[in-house]
Amino acid sequence: MKFRHLTFLATAALAVRLWQKRRIFRLFDAAERFHNFRHMEELFPARRIQRGGDVFAFGRAERDFSNFTFPHLHDGQPRHLEEFLQRTCTTGFLIIHKDQILHERYMNGATAESRHLSWSVGKSFVSALVGFAVAEGHIGSVDEPITQYVPELRGSGYDGVPIKHILQMSSGIYFKEDYRVSLFSEINKFMFALYVLGIPLERYIANLRSHQPSGQFNQYRSADTEALGMLLRRVTGRPLTAYLEEKIWRPLGMEADALWLLDAHGVEVALGCLNCTTRDYARFGRLYLHEGNWNGRQLLPAQWVRDSVTADAPHLQPGAHNLSDYHLGYGYQWWLPENPQGDFVAIGIWGQYIYVHPAKQLIIVKNSVDPDHEIHDDETISLFRALAAAF
């Protein structure tokens, strides 16, 4: 009888796991993805990041943007903001100028309380955590090789690669970030290994190989952010969630708890699996707007912020050239638009953005569930810059 009960429990556990995997395969279904992107904890394991203390409240100075237009990137013809938000499947849109919310909009079932998946916007949070680790002396210098701190990466493609090159997506690792064209691209194989096969993410990263010398070519690789996640866990001795809670979530007065998705072994997926409210994304943008200073208290070193949003080598410069696979420039996990104005942006697939324009004291956040996100990045940045020009 006991054996039969154990057999039943094992069968039931397997059935639940298979059902969960079936749901995961429907993550991007048109009928479900708006809900899924706001409730990722229903599909994947997650760990909570708790807010604490007084909430930092933005002021309000509502402005009417209903008739706002901006020139289309390619034909120069005016596009209406409202049409653009609808066309790009926006769920949250927030304009903040000098700490005043000028415009706040939620669509497609989202509310101000919704926690929306960051996708690769989360990479910029990981970069900030590396900055905190350097400031606290956990890391001596970003010029040091990552294997000085993460011995598990010895013998891999990351062996001897400076931390700085990894921050700048210039590690030289062979890892194709191709979501649509090939089911067998490295990013798709990585996610399949994590959530279908249950392979530990750190083991996967430690088996990657080098493709070219580091520090010479800018190629977007989510694996690099996973390597940074490994680095942070080793040098702090803590989960990323605990470090983020201490260094960012509580000091910035975030208004809601956040969630960070995990692999099957309880390790945070660093490449872009943070989930928080649109306003809390804006609070993080405000930290960078003020070069790491929060209401008179220097939390993150100003030099780290400046380095993070500076393209300091030829292969990182904005503009189309043969030293990068994308026309936007790159810093430490932040994107730098062409024709620099001192602005910078965190970008995630499916249309996630935190745009910061320090000279205009402007923060714009956009959350979306946009299946055509790849073709809308330039148009979105054109919108952000048109809004900046209005101030």
N, C-alpha and C positions, 0 to 999 in steps of 0.2 A: 504493500500500500504506500509506504514511504517513497519507494522508487517511482511509483506511478505519479505521486504528487510532485516529485522533483522533475519528472519528465514533463508534466503539464506546465510547471512554472518555467522551465527552460523553453518549451515551445511557445508559451505566451510571451516571454521576453523577446524571443526571436521575432514573433509576429509584430510586436510593438516596434522593434527596431526596423523591420522591413516597411511598416506603415510610415514611420518617421522618414525613412529614406524616400519613399514614394512622395511624401509631401515636399521634401527638399527638391526633388526633380521638378516640382510644380512652382518653384519659387518665382519664376518669371512669367507664369501664365498671365495673360492679359486680364482675366477676370479676378485674379487674386493678388497681383503684385503690389497694388496700392496698399492693401491690408498687410501684406507680408513685410514690406519695407518699414512699417511702423510696429511690427510685432515679431521681430526676428527671434525673440526668445521662445516663441512657440515652435520654432523649427530647429534651433541650434542651442546647445548649452551656452549659458551666459553667466557672467559674474557682475554683481552690482557695484557701482561706484557711488558712495553716499555723499550727498550734499551736507553742509553743516554751517551753523552760524547764520548771520544776517545775509539775506539775499541782496545782491547789488541790483538796484532797480534803475533801469533807464527811464529818463523823462519822456514826455510825450508832447509833440508839436505837430499834429497831423497836417499833412499837405495833400492836396488833390492831384494825383498822378493819372487820373482816368483818361486824360487826353495826351499823355506824354508819348512822344514819338522819338525814334532814333534812326539814323541812316543804316540801311542794310549794308553788310560788309562788302558784298560783291557788286550790287547794282546801284547803290547809293540812294535807293528809293526809301522813303520813310516807312517805318514799321511801327505799329502801335504796341505799347507795352502790354495791354490786355490781351491782344491777339497772340503775342509772343508767349506770355505765361500759359495761355490755354494750349497752344501748339506744342509746347515743350513739357506738358504734363506736370506742371508745377504743383507742389503740395504746400510749400511754405516760402514766403518771400518777404524780406525784411530790409528796410532802408533806415540806417541810423547815422545821423549827422550831429557831431558835437554832443554825443551822449543822449540825443533826443530821437525817439522813434518817430520818423516822419510818415512811414507807411508800413503796415503789417497786414499780410494777407495769407489766408489758409484756404486750400482748395482740395478737391478730390478726396474728401472725407477726413482730412487732417485738421487738427486744432492746435492751439498754442501749447497744449499739454502733450501733444504727440511726440514720442521719441522716434526720430527718423535715422535710418542707417546712414552712416557717414560715407561708406565706401572709402575711397582713397583720401578723402579729406582727413581721415584719421591718421594718415602718415605725418601730417604736420604736427599733430599732437605728440607722436613718437619722437619727432625731431626735438620738440621742446623738452621732452623728458631727458634726452641725451644732453641737452644744454644744462639742465639742472644737475645731472650726474657729473658733468665736467666741473661745474661751479662748486660742487660739494667735495671734489677731490676723488670721487670714485673712479674717474678717468683722468689720466694725467694730461693727455692732449689728443685731439682728433687726428693728429699726424701719426699716432702710434698704430701699429697693425692690430686688427681686431683679435687676432689669435693670441695676442698678449693677455687678453682677458677671457677669451672663449676658446680654451684648448680643444674643445670638441670639433672645431672647424679646421684644425691642422690636417693637412693632407687633402682638404677640399679646395675648390676654386677660390675660397676666401683666405686661404693661407697667405699671410704676409700683406694682405690688402689693407691700406690705411683706412681708419674709420671715416675720415673725411671723404674719401672716394665713394664709400658706401652711402653716406648722407647725400652725396651729389649724384646718385644713380650712375656711377661711373666705375663700378666694380670690375667690369670685364667678364662677369659670370654669363654662362650661356643660359638664357631664360627668356623665352619669347612671350611677350604680353599680348597675345592674340586671342580675344574672347570669342570671336564669331567665325573667323575663316576656318580655323582648324580645331577640331575636338582634341587633337593631340598636342596642342601648344602647351608649353610648360605651365602656364597659369591654370589651364583647365585640368591638366594632369595633377597639379598640386591640390586643387580643390577636391578632385575625385579621390585622391589618396587620403586627404584629411577626413572627409565626411562620408565616404562610402566604404573605403577600405580600413579606415581607422588608424592609419599610419601616423605616428607622432610627428608634428610639423618640424620639430628641431632635427629629427633624424633625416627628414626629407631635405632640409636645407644643407645639412652636413654632407650630403651626397652630390651636391651640384658641382659642376666642373667649370674651369675657366675657358673663356672663348677668345679673349684678347687681353692685352696688358691693361691694368687699371689706370684711371686718371687721364685717359686719352679720348674716350668717346662716351657721349651721354646717351644711354639707352635705358628707357624706363623699365624697371624690373621690380615687381613687388617682392621678390625674394630678398632684395637688399633691405627692405624695411623689416622683414622677418629676421634677418641677421642682426639688425639693430635691436629688435626685441630680445633676442638671445643675449646680446651684450648687456642690456639693461637688467635683465634678470640675474645675470652673473655678478655684475659689479655692485648692485644694490642688495642682492640676496632676497628680493621681494618680487611678488607678482606685479605686472604693469598696472593693474587696477589699483593696488594699494599705493603705489608711487604717484599715479595720476591723482588719486583722491587727496593725498597729502600736499602735493606741489601745485595743483591747479584747481581741482574741483572745490575744495573748501576755501582756499585763499581768495578765489575769484567770486565767491558768493553766488555760485550757480543755483538756479532756482529749482532744479529737479535732480533726482538720482539719474545716473546714466547706467548703461549696460555695455559690457564688452564681451563679444562672442569668443568662445573657447573651442579648442579642438577636443577630440574625444578623451583626451588625457588631462583636461583642465588647464591647458596653457592658452593664454590669450593669442588670438590671431592678429598680429600687429599690422598687417598690410592694409587694413581698412574696415574694421568691424566694430567701431564705436557706435553707440546709439544714444542720441540725446536730443533735447528740444532745439528748435531753431534759435531761440533767444540765447541758449547756452553756447551754441556755436558762435553767436555774435560776441559773447563775453570773451571767448578765447581770441577772436579777432581783435578785440579791444586791447588785450594784453600786448599783442604785436604792434598795434597802432601806436602805443606809447612806449615802444622799445623795452618791453618787459617790466615797465613800472606800473604799479597798480595803486592809484590814489596816494601817491607819495612814497610808496614802499617798493623798492627795487627787488622784484621776485626773481626774474630771469635776467642775467647780465645783458646790458644794452648791446655790448659788442657781439654777443651771441645772436641776438635778433638781427643786427645789421649784417653779420656774416651769413645768416640764414636766408636773407632775401637779396643777396648779391651774387651775380654770376662772375666768379673771379678767375675764370680760365677760358680760353678760346672755345672749347667744346661745350661750354655752358651758356654761351651768349644767345640771346633771342634772335630769331631770324632763321630762314632756311639756309643750311650749309651742310657740308659733308661730314661734320664731326658730331652730329646729333641725329636722332631719329624723329625729332619733333621740332616745330618752329618756335615754340615758346622756350624762353630761357629757364634755367634751373638753379636753385640754391640748395639749401639743406631741406629737401622735401617740401619746398614751396616753388610755385611756378612764377615766371617773370614775363609779362607780356612784351610784345614787340614795341618799338618806339617808346622806350622807357619814360615813365612819368614818376617813378618812385613808388608805383603801386605794385601789388603782388597778390597772388591768389592761391588758395588751396582748392584743388579740383578732385572730384570723385566721379567715377562712371555713373551713368544713369542721371547725370545732371545735378551734382552737389557742388556748391561753391561757397567759400568764404573769401570775399574780396575786400582788400584793405587799401585805402588811398590816404596815407598819412598827411600829405599836404592839404587835402580837403577835409581832413578829420571825418572820413567817411568809411562806414562798414556796410557791406551788403551781403546778405546770406540768401542763398536759393537752394531749397531742397526740391527734388523732382523724382519722377519715375519715368524718365524719358527714354524710350527705346531707340531713338535716333540721336542720342547724346553726342556721338563722335562728330557729327556734322554741325553741332550747335555751339561748340566751345567758342569759336571765334565770334559768332554772333552774340553770344552771351557777354563776352568781354567788351564787345562794342557797346552793348546796352549799359554795362557798368560804367564805362568811360563817358558815355553820353550823360548819364546821371551825375557823374563827378563834375562834368563841365557845367552843370546847372548851378553849382555852388561857388 
